Amino acid sequence: MTDEGADDVRSRALDAYLAQREADGYLIETRSSLQAVICRRHSLHFVLRWFARDGAQERFVVSVDQHCKVTSVAAEPVRW
């Protein structure tokens, strides 16, 4: 399989994962063909961001490896 074909498979794996997360209420902040940053905000986000920044939203960096395995790790909070 060519690198281009492998990247297409990896991109489709990421698409499927992101579709699942969107159904769970996550929003896609940024996305490339092999990586994305997603977040889910608490319903009281605009109040909590002043008092409990860590509880205001969840952010994750999602990436796909060469074996089409999708992983997510906690992302740094947005700095204001």
Contacts in CASP RR format, 6 or more apart in sequence:
PFRMAT RR
TARGET T0000
AUTHOR 0000-0000-0000
METHOD contacts of the structure
MODEL  1
MTDEGADDVRSRALDAYLAQREADGYLIETRSSLQAVICRRHSLHFVLRW
FARDGAQERFVVSVDQHCKVTSVAAEPVRW
1 9 0 8 1.000
6 66 0 8 1.000
7 33 0 8 1.000
7 34 0 8 1.000
9 68 0 8 1.000
10 33 0 8 1.000
10 34 0 8 1.000
10 64 0 8 1.000
10 65 0 8 1.000
10 66 0 8 1.000
10 68 0 8 1.000
11 33 0 8 1.000
11 34 0 8 1.000
11 64 0 8 1.000
13 64 0 8 1.000
13 68 0 8 1.000
13 69 0 8 1.000
13 70 0 8 1.000
14 33 0 8 1.000
14 34 0 8 1.000
14 35 0 8 1.000
14 36 0 8 1.000
14 62 0 8 1.000
14 63 0 8 1.000
14 64 0 8 1.000
14 70 0 8 1.000
17 62 0 8 1.000
17 64 0 8 1.000
17 70 0 8 1.000
18 28 0 8 1.000
18 31 0 8 1.000
18 36 0 8 1.000
18 38 0 8 1.000
18 62 0 8 1.000
21 38 0 8 1.000
21 62 0 8 1.000
22 28 0 8 1.000
24 40 0 8 1.000
25 40 0 8 1.000
26 38 0 8 1.000
26 39 0 8 1.000
26 40 0 8 1.000
26 58 0 8 1.000
26 60 0 8 1.000
27 38 0 8 1.000
27 39 0 8 1.000
27 40 0 8 1.000
27 41 0 8 1.000
28 36 0 8 1.000
28 37 0 8 1.000
28 38 0 8 1.000
29 36 0 8 1.000
29 37 0 8 1.000
29 38 0 8 1.000
29 39 0 8 1.000
29 59 0 8 1.000
30 36 0 8 1.000
30 37 0 8 1.000
31 37 0 8 1.000
34 63 0 8 1.000
34 64 0 8 1.000
35 61 0 8 1.000
35 62 0 8 1.000
35 63 0 8 1.000
35 64 0 8 1.000
36 61 0 8 1.000
36 62 0 8 1.000
36 63 0 8 1.000
37 59 0 8 1.000
37 60 0 8 1.000
37 61 0 8 1.000
37 62 0 8 1.000
37 75 0 8 1.000
38 59 0 8 1.000
38 60 0 8 1.000
38 62 0 8 1.000
38 72 0 8 1.000
39 57 0 8 1.000
39 58 0 8 1.000
39 59 0 8 1.000
39 60 0 8 1.000
39 75 0 8 1.000
40 57 0 8 1.000
40 58 0 8 1.000
41 56 0 8 1.000
41 57 0 8 1.000
42 48 0 8 1.000
42 55 0 8 1.000
42 56 0 8 1.000
42 57 0 8 1.000
45 56 0 8 1.000
45 57 0 8 1.000
48 55 0 8 1.000
48 56 0 8 1.000
49 56 0 8 1.000
49 57 0 8 1.000
49 80 0 8 1.000
53 77 0 8 1.000
54 77 0 8 1.000
57 77 0 8 1.000
57 78 0 8 1.000
58 74 0 8 1.000
59 74 0 8 1.000
59 75 0 8 1.000
59 76 0 8 1.000
59 77 0 8 1.000
59 78 0 8 1.000
60 72 0 8 1.000
60 73 0 8 1.000
60 74 0 8 1.000
60 75 0 8 1.000
61 72 0 8 1.000
61 73 0 8 1.000
61 74 0 8 1.000
61 75 0 8 1.000
62 70 0 8 1.000
62 71 0 8 1.000
62 72 0 8 1.000
63 70 0 8 1.000
63 71 0 8 1.000
63 72 0 8 1.000
64 70 0 8 1.000
64 71 0 8 1.000
65 71 0 8 1.000
END
